């Protein structure tokens, strides 16, 4: 292996290693630590401009000989290789585009135990095909700001109930198409990594009156704690600049399929 590579080549090499090892998307810190294994005296002030300079959708920096076409930013401080993004076990992607999609969709099939596309489209996880439903868009105020609210303050707490573990945070509102009254398994994920898997008997209801609209009662003990937790995760990720998407696999055997996937893959938002 070459020992005296230019820093931009070493950054690219580290991005390839992180992707190959299933660590995509990776952070600036991941790249810096990797580069410093090869170049111990290379400080972050030297590495950061290189990362910026070889990332196609970031401005400035110090581009290497390959120009700004090696990395792609998928969120604040999160990166993938521009040509692929491996994350573990998803294989096979479709080129279909959902109706009403607001963003152009590209596909880059990749191998590995989990893999996904840098710009989202349909995907397959093992033997299960998941259709892209939509990007999750939050309700905004008239001036375009994300609508955040605390419904727990509106609850008439006559029984003096305590707030549940996730009941005292701020929530958002969002909807998906209302005509998806189907049973199956759904996945919420960012641009290169599935984050959460769940099952339902009615997808539209599960999101439009569940995750996407937190009622005051849900914030208290005995309410739907999971709705609070997922809603707040959606809010915080989108506020940080990450785009989130929803995929769906229709099946009457939804409980079994969800269990199979949770045993095979680690979904960061799912609790053990």
C-alpha positions in Angstrom: 0.0 0.0 0.0 1.3 3.5 -0.9 2.5 5.3 2.2 2.9 8.9 0.8 -0.5 9.5 -0.7 -1.7 13.1 -1.0 -4.2 14.0 1.8 -7.1 14.1 -0.6 -6.3 10.5 -1.8 -6.0 9.4 1.8 -9.4 11.0 2.7 -10.9 9.2 -0.3 -9.3 5.9 0.8 -10.7 6.3 4.3 -14.2 7.0 2.9 -14.0 3.8 0.9 -12.8 1.8 4.0 -15.7 3.2 6.1 -18.2 2.4 3.4 -16.8 -1.1 2.9 -17.1 -1.8 6.7 -20.7 -0.8 6.8 -20.1 2.6 8.4 -21.9 4.8 5.9 -23.0 7.5 6.3 -19.8 8.5 8.1 -18.9 11.7 9.9 -16.1 14.2 9.6 -14.7 12.7 12.8 -14.7 9.2 11.3 -12.6 10.4 8.3 -10.2 12.4 10.4 -9.5 9.5 12.8 -8.9 7.2 9.8 -6.6 9.7 8.1 -4.7 10.1 11.3 -4.0 6.4 11.5 -2.0 6.8 8.3 -0.7 10.3 9.0 -0.5 10.7 12.7 0.7 14.4 12.6 -2.1 15.5 10.2 -4.4 17.8 12.2 -8.1 18.4 11.6 -7.4 21.9 10.3 -5.5 20.3 7.4 -8.1 17.5 6.8 -11.3 19.5 7.0 -10.7 21.7 3.9 -9.9 18.6 1.9 -13.2 16.9 3.0 -15.0 20.1 2.0 -13.1 20.4 -1.3 -13.9 16.9 -2.6 -17.6 16.9 -1.6 -19.8 17.7 -4.6 -22.6 19.6 -2.8 -20.5 21.6 -0.3 -18.9 25.0 -1.2 -15.3 25.9 -0.8 -12.5 23.8 0.6 -9.3 22.6 -1.0 -10.2 20.3 -3.9 -7.8 17.5 -4.8 -6.8 16.5 -8.2 -10.1 14.6 -8.7 -12.1 17.8 -8.0 -15.4 18.0 -6.1 -16.8 14.6 -7.1 -15.7 12.0 -4.5 -18.0 12.6 -1.6 -21.6 13.6 -1.1 -23.0 15.3 2.0 -26.3 13.7 3.2 -26.8 15.8 6.3 -24.9 18.0 8.8 -21.5 16.4 9.2 -22.6 13.2 7.4 -21.1 11.9 4.2 -21.2 9.0 1.7 -19.1 8.1 -1.3 -20.6 9.8 -4.3 -20.6 6.5 -6.3 -22.1 4.3 -3.6 -23.3 4.0 0.0 -23.0 0.7 1.8 -24.8 0.2 5.1 -25.3 -3.4 5.6 -27.9 -5.7 4.2 -30.2 -4.0 1.6 -29.7 -5.2 -1.9 -31.4 -4.4 -5.2 -33.0 -1.1 -6.0 -35.8 -0.3 -8.4 -35.7 2.7 -10.8 -39.4 3.5 -10.2 -40.3 6.9 -8.9 -43.4 7.4 -6.6 -46.2 9.7 -7.9 -46.1 13.1 -6.3 -42.4 12.9 -5.4 -40.9 16.3 -5.0 -37.3 15.3 -5.6 -35.5 13.7 -8.5 -34.6 10.1 -7.8 -31.4 8.3 -8.8 -30.4 4.8 -8.1 -27.0 3.3 -7.5 -27.2 -0.5 -6.8 -24.5 -1.6 -4.4 -23.5 -4.9 -2.9 -22.9 -5.8 0.7 -25.0 -7.1 3.5 -26.9 -3.8 3.7 -26.9 -1.1 1.0 -29.0 1.8 -0.1 -29.2 4.5 -2.7 -27.7 8.0 -2.3 -30.9 9.5 -3.8 -33.8 7.5 -2.6 -35.9 5.1 -4.7 -37.5 1.7 -4.1 -35.3 -0.7 -2.3 -35.1 -4.4 -1.3 -34.1 -5.8 2.0 -33.2 -9.4 1.6 -36.3 -11.0 0.0 -38.6 -8.1 0.7 -39.3 -5.3 -1.8 -40.1 -1.9 -0.3 -41.8 0.8 -2.3 -40.9 4.4 -1.7 -44.0 6.2 -0.4 -42.8 9.8 0.1 -40.4 12.1 1.7 -41.5 13.2 5.1 -42.4 16.9 5.0 -43.2 18.8 8.2 -46.0 21.3 8.6 -44.7 24.9 8.6 -46.0 28.2 9.7 -47.1 30.9 7.3 -43.5 32.3 7.2 -42.1 28.9 6.3 -40.8 27.9 9.8 -41.3 24.3 11.0 -44.3 24.1 13.2 -43.3 22.9 16.7 -45.8 22.4 19.4 -46.2 20.9 22.9 -49.6 19.3 23.1 -49.0 18.0 26.6 -49.7 21.6 27.9 -53.3 21.2 26.6 -54.2 18.0 28.5 -56.7 18.3 31.4 -54.8 16.1 33.8 -57.6 15.3 36.2 -55.9 12.0 37.3 -52.5 13.7 38.0 -50.7 11.4 35.6 -47.0 11.7 35.0 -45.5 12.5 31.6 -44.0 9.4 29.9 -40.3 9.2 29.1 -40.7 11.1 25.8 -43.7 13.2 26.8 -42.0 16.5 27.7 -40.3 17.2 24.3 -41.3 19.3 21.4 -43.3 17.7 18.5 -44.0 18.3 14.9 -46.9 17.5 12.5 -46.7 15.6 9.2 -48.9 13.5 6.9 -48.5 10.9 4.2 -51.0 10.0 1.4 -54.3 9.1 2.9 -55.1 6.3 0.4 -52.6 3.8 1.8 -55.0 1.9 3.9 -53.0 -1.3 3.7 -51.3 -3.7 6.1 -47.6 -4.3 6.0 -44.1 -3.2 7.1 -42.7 0.3 6.8 -39.3 1.8 7.1 -38.3 5.3 7.9 -34.8 6.3 6.8 -32.4 9.0 5.8 -30.8 9.3 2.4 -28.5 6.4 2.8 -29.6 4.4 5.9 -32.8 2.8 7.2 -33.4 4.1 10.7 -36.7 2.5 11.9 -38.8 -0.5 11.0 -42.4 -1.0 12.1 -45.6 -2.9 11.2 -49.2 -1.8 10.8 -52.6 -2.8 9.7 -53.3 0.6 8.1 -50.3 2.6 6.9 -52.1 6.0 6.4 -53.7 5.8 9.8 -50.5 4.7 11.5 -48.8 7.9 10.4 -51.5 10.5 10.0 -53.2 9.9 13.3 -50.2 8.4 15.1 -46.6 9.4 14.4 -47.5 12.6 12.6 -50.1 14.0 15.0 -49.3 13.7 18.7 -52.3 14.1 20.9 -52.1 15.5 24.5 -53.0 12.2 26.1 -50.1 10.4 24.3 -47.6 12.4 26.2 -48.6 10.9 29.6 -48.2 7.5 31.2 -50.5 5.1 29.5 -50.4 7.0 26.2 -48.6 5.9 23.0 -45.0 6.6 24.1 -43.6 5.3 20.8 -45.5 7.9 18.8 -43.8 10.6 20.9 -40.4 9.2 20.5 -40.5 8.7 16.7 -42.2 12.1 16.1 -39.4 13.9 18.0 -36.7 11.9 16.2 -38.3 13.0 12.9 -38.4 16.6 14.0 -34.8 16.7 15.3 -33.3 15.0 12.2 -35.2 17.2 9.7 -34.3 20.4 11.7 -30.6 19.3 11.4 -30.9 19.2 7.6 -31.4 15.5 7.1 -34.1 14.4 4.6 -36.2 11.5 5.8 -38.2 9.0 3.6 -40.9 6.4 4.1 -40.9 3.0 2.4 -43.6 0.3 2.6 -43.8 -3.5 2.0 -47.4 -4.6 1.8 -48.0 -8.0 3.4 -50.7 -9.7 5.6 -47.8 -11.3 7.4 -46.5 -8.0 8.7 -45.6 -9.1 12.3 -43.4 -12.0 11.1 -41.7 -9.9 8.4 -40.9 -7.1 10.9 -39.5 -9.6 13.4 -37.3 -11.2 10.7 -35.9 -7.8 9.7 -35.2 -6.7 13.3 -33.3 -9.9 13.9 -31.3 -9.5 10.8 -30.5 -5.7 10.9 -29.8 -3.2 13.5 -32.2 -0.2 13.0 -30.9 2.7 15.2 -34.3 4.0 16.1 -35.7 0.7 17.2 -35.4 -0.3 20.8 -34.4 -3.8 21.8 
